[in-house]
Amino acid sequence: MIGVTRATAATGAVSLEVNPGRAWQLEQINVHLNAAGAAGNLTATVDAAAGAAYDVVILTQDMTSISDLVYIPDRPVLLESGDKLTVAWANSGDKTYGIEVKHSTR
């Protein structure tokens, strides 16, 4: 079953947290901006329930000239119950954004 977590039609800094509460798999991250972004990296970071030693950044994208981003992992990104994924970006240009994180339970 595919679930979707969204941050829609917002401005300001991005901080979208995904935590389905059970073992899950990242399927896709979609980002749309109303115009090309400003300097700074958008990141997607796993905050592992097992502790900080297992946290990992799975995506880093400079948003300077990006208005649309689709990230589909080449390999399964398997997460355990309690693991969180955070999509973050400073959005210093104050662009309007919509973000979707698609995930499935396993």
C-alpha positions as MATLAB code, in Angstrom:
seq = 'MIGVTRATAATGAVSLEVNPGRAWQLEQINVHLNAAGAAGNLTATVDAAAGAAYDVVILTQDMTSISDLVYIPDRPVLLESGDKLTVAWANSGDKTYGIEVKHSTR';
ca = [
       0.000    0.000    0.000;
       1.373    3.408   -1.000;
       1.110    6.273    1.462;
       1.812    9.931    0.757;
       3.033   12.614    3.156;
       2.734   16.180    1.833;
       3.752   19.764    2.510;
       1.662   21.830    0.114;
       1.477   25.450   -1.052;
       3.821   26.682    1.631;
       6.627   29.248    1.749;
       9.543   29.601    4.140;
      11.873   26.866    5.313;
      11.057   23.271    4.425;
      10.976   20.644    7.157;
       8.762   17.697    6.241;
       8.966   14.627    8.481;
       7.735   11.193    7.424;
       7.207    8.487   10.049;
       4.567    5.868    9.169;
       5.069    4.123   12.526;
       5.917    0.704   11.080;
       8.544   -0.855    8.813;
       8.432    0.998    5.496;
      10.139    1.719    2.196;
      10.792    5.050    0.483;
       9.328    5.021   -3.024;
       9.682    8.591   -4.319;
      10.202   12.254   -3.379;
       8.598   14.948   -5.572;
       9.332   18.658   -5.170;
       7.734   21.487   -7.151;
       8.617   25.173   -6.757;
       6.719   28.096   -8.282;
      10.041   29.339   -9.765;
      13.673   28.246   -9.749;
      14.911   27.947   -6.192;
      17.603   29.872   -4.377;
      21.029   28.783   -3.194;
      21.173   25.972   -0.716;
      20.798   22.221   -0.648;
      17.580   20.310   -0.201;
      18.334   17.200    1.839;
      16.509   14.004    2.711;
      17.874   12.494    5.908;
      17.049    9.248    7.686;
      16.834    9.670   11.464;
      17.294    6.057   12.537;
      15.372    4.768   15.529;
      18.494    2.718   16.378;
      20.387    5.940   17.171;
      22.429    8.757   15.652;
      25.241    6.403   14.631;
      22.871    5.063   11.934;
      21.510    8.385   10.609;
      22.270    8.960    6.924;
      21.663   11.619    4.268;
      20.171    9.841    1.240;
      19.675   12.896   -1.004;
      21.426   16.244   -1.395;
      20.318   18.558   -4.221;
      21.455   22.143   -4.889;
      18.189   23.989   -5.584;
      19.698   27.105   -7.242;
      18.255   26.436  -10.712;
      15.705   23.717   -9.895;
      11.932   24.138  -10.026;
      10.982   20.440  -10.253;
      12.714   17.472   -8.677;
      11.714   13.810   -8.810;
      13.863   11.429   -6.776;
      13.292    7.694   -7.191;
      15.885    5.557   -5.396;
      17.908    3.202   -7.603;
      17.736    0.577   -4.863;
      15.149   -0.012   -2.139;
      15.492    2.301    0.853;
      14.230    0.047    3.640;
      13.385    1.683    6.951;
      12.465    0.155   10.275;
       9.561    1.022   12.536;
      10.417    4.309   14.238;
      12.812    5.483   11.523;
      11.985    8.989   10.277;
      12.782   10.699    6.994;
      13.132   14.480    7.044;
      13.138   16.580    3.862;
      14.692   19.972    4.629;
      15.681   23.123    2.724;
      16.316   26.703    3.904;
      14.271   28.171    0.980;
      16.039   31.523    1.309;
      14.253   32.745   -1.839;
      10.880   32.116   -0.140;
       9.519   30.087   -3.067;
       6.094   28.480   -2.849;
       6.568   24.718   -2.759;
       4.703   21.449   -2.826;
       6.450   18.300   -1.639;
       5.260   14.698   -1.712;
       7.021   11.743   -0.151;
       5.599    8.433   -1.353;
       6.215    5.385    0.804;
       4.973    1.837    1.213;
       4.689   -0.395    4.241;
       6.454   -3.715    4.349;
];
